[in-house]
Amino acid sequence: MPVHLAAVLDGLAENPALPLELIRRLLAYRRGFGHVANRADLTADLIAEIMATDYHWLLHSLALNPHLPNPVRMRLAEHPDPAIRTALVVGSRDAPREMFARLIDDPVKQVRQQLTESDHVPADLRARLARDPDPEVRASLAQWWPQAPEKVRRTLLTDPVDQVRAAACAMYYRRLPHPVPPADLIPGLLDGPVTRAGVVRHLHLTIETALRLSDDPDDEVRRQVAQHPQLSPDLRDRLGEDASVSVRVAIFARLDTPEPLRHRIYSEIQQATVPLTDLLGSDLDEAAFLRQVEDSIAVTELRNLNLTWVTADPLPYVSSPYVCFRSSAARSRSLPAEAVTRLLNDDESIVRTTMVRHASHLLDPATAERIDRDYRPDKKTKWRPADDFTFPPQTLRRFATDPDPRMRCLALRDPDLPPELAEQLAGDPESSVRRAVAAHPRLPTPSLITLLADQSEWVARAAASSPSLPVTDMKRLLTLARL
C-alpha cells in the first residue's frame, strides 16, 4: 500500500500510458482534484461520463482542458457553478465566439473578470467590459488589456471610479507594451491624484511642471520625476537627497547622474540597511519600521536593476563597483571574449549567471559546472545555470555520485544513464533526487515500483506518472483504491 495513495492516483491520472479502460475506472475517484479530466486523449464517451457525474472537481478539470470539443464547451458555459464557467475561460484558447458571447454578461463578477484577462476573447466582446457595472471588472480590463483600442482606453481613463482610472494610468500593467494615454487626456490625468504618478513618464517635462512634481507628497510621483529623461541637472541633484530611498534609487540608476552622487546614494543605502529578521523583534514605531523595510527593499533593487544604457555600452562597466552595472553589462551579446571571461568569474552569482544566460555558447563544461555549483538565486526560481548548457554524458554520470544533491539531480539529464546508476539514485537520501529519477526511462522497473511507496508524496506521484510503469501495477493501484 503506497503511503500517499491520493498522490499516487493523481500521478496515475497524468500518466500518458494509462490505458482507456483504466482512465474509465479512475473517473470514479472522488478524493482528488479530477486531474484525469484534463487529459488530451479523452474520448467522446469518457467526456460524456464525466459530464454525467456532475462531480465538481472532475468538471472543473474538464473545463480547464484545452482539447475539448466546442459543443462540450457550450454546455459547460451553461453550468450553474461559476467556478466551472471561470475555469472554462482559462482553458478555452480556441473556443467559438458564441461561448464568449454567452459569458460576457455572466451574472457572476468572477467569470467576467476572468474574461478581462484573456486575449482570446474577440475584441468587440472584450470592449464591452469597459462599461461593466462592477468597477473591479473594469479595473482588471485596464490592467490586462493595455493595448485596447483607443476608444476603450479613453473610457477607462475617464471612468468615474478612482480604482479604474488608477489601473488605466499606472506604472505597472499585466501585459506589455505599456500604453500611452491620448495627448488631450494628459492634463486631466496629471491633475488627478490617483493617475498623476502613471502619467509623469508621458509628459513633456517643463521646468515649472518638474518643480511642482518634485515637491509632490506622493513618493511614487517623485520617483517617476526622478526617472524622467528631461529632468534638469539641478532637480536631479536635489532628488538625489530625497527623503524617500525609492526616489534616490531612481537617481542612482540614471545615465547622467554624476559619479560622486551615485556613490553617495549607494553607500547611504547600504549603510542604513537593517536585516529584516532584526526588524521583526524591534520596538520601532510603524513609520520607522516601514522606512527600514523600504531601505531593505532598496538594497535588493540596487542589486537587480536592469540598466539598458549600460547594456548598450557595456565595456566601461565590466569592472564597475556596482553589482547591477556588471550584471547589466553581462546582458550584452556583443562583449569581447575577455570581458565575457571576466564576468563569468565575477564574485557575484547574479553577474555570473546573467553572463551564462547571454553567452552560453562560450561556456566550457568546467566553467558551467562551477557556476551552477555556486548558484545562489536572490529569489525562488526553478531556473538554474545548467538549464542553458548541455553537459557531456561522462560529466553527467560523474554527477551521479556527487556529494551535492543538486548536482546528482543533473545526472538524470543523461537519457542513456546506465540502469545501475539510476537504481542507485532511486535510493538517494534526498527526495529531490528520487523525484527526478522516478521519471527516467532507464530506471529499472523494480526500483520504479518501490518509489510508489516513497515517504515523499511528490516522489510517489512522479513514479505513478511514469509511462514506464507496468499496466499490472497501474491496475493494482486502482484496486487498492477500490476503483
Steps between C-alpha positions, in 0.01 A plus 500: 500500500652836400547742787347777289232322300320825410821647350564173314155512343557862397821391330324209335236740363778687319681190373504517118510120479184443708271269295146609413336241723701627800415863423134398528560332836678811627192712428341349811765654727354775719783613730727681256466804276386311192829523311398209277246729330781721371649227281541566128390148403146507639248338267147630442367218719734587785407869479133404513563289810683790668212737420252248640680478837444872574791467745646849550871423472462276196295766323740774611796309356301425185422870457874574520571242228617686184410201278121503551259487207307825462155345568629392842628851570161644418336261746750593771434870432147434628614321816351650818836497685690827428832330583440263208418786265811689617722196442349471152630849412848404624516185286329622184763638265321416177141506624222621268378858517164372618649375826660834583180682401310280745741581784563871438184594694537226761327598824807407707784753515763226528418370152502842334824591675664188357385610154685831543825303530456293185646614169287232332175689553393677177596867526149638455366278778790577729446873444153472653665430835623862508143588601449207734288593803773383740804733532727207590427345161573829322823545697606145410436571133718813520786298645475195274425675170740795479495489120122527476355724226522871582126526555522236774806663659324837503199349671720347770719809544192717559312250717318661796661252744853574628595131504432464127683816397797404717516158328473660156780751568755309704871426526437127466278293270446127462592508132764671288542742337368767734250743346543871431193703599340730240669840505181692573440297818847556647423833679201347679697188594778720638250685719354176638672369815445134403630538141776756550786256558401289199491792258833666594703286257278620212550873569709753319664605827523879523700663780182624668333157491815327621533739795141444601514123469835471679320633811202266468421320828468168314836318496406322178437828318844627600655167396343532156639853473842367604486253208386751239757554222431877486579560867734796549837450673399725792184303574683172444752592769225619731305177464823316572455628857129406517361356822369198311759233433292389200547842340874491567527157336344649186764775499774241553383317186515803267762523226568868572544469878847622605712225645549671842122524543448144382762370740354697791150361437636146476703532821217658698255228403745222581591649838145577608367153440398275789428131424126431493543224758636758745206731438239243602601516864562874514295760688487748210181694445306424181647785294859414595438131439365568149800721421737221599307250287521741206875528555536121490298480180719772350813291554343213308388737226852641468633148441238417239469820297497434126666805346445499125746784446773289659409202284519722191857608585626226733880516490544799737299314767645148493711588805248733667480494881122468466359149456205618289736674256701183449190283461352753255825489304475121498168528313683624193549248221787693343763478775852396402620163627719645775206696644281190491768306685532772762123506564480120512754521783330788682476481879120536486281207397243726333768637265635156412156354433392800293807451285415131463154588369642733238813311393434131566662417164834618642488276807719199552384211723731590791379862513135398465539250784669753727236764443215258553655367822534852640158620382317682778186673364371818664146365479330166453520376142497168315773612259862411557811571287519136389171552314688706242784252450514138385756298695669203330382153614821425691454814709134421572594149613764641730230717656311184600741451793552868582469601869260782403142378434444790258777361282374143535169619352690607190611142439142421398540724194698222337240309292735201484582491871610146591217317683726423795559872557130572470428224751757647736338843477157350571630427851645849548442659844377822332140495380578747220738244346252214537228713342724576202602138444139381520435649156814355338434236231812302596391441859455125556136403552543358854652830616219697336238287676680549831476878460120472493521443876749782563461713813490811281167548326672686215730205435209257510299717262792526256537120502129453427515741208789318332401339167740218590268382777364153411125480434473224761618745764263768372214253550632406844496865612141544383400183680664624821292817467187283447446639155 
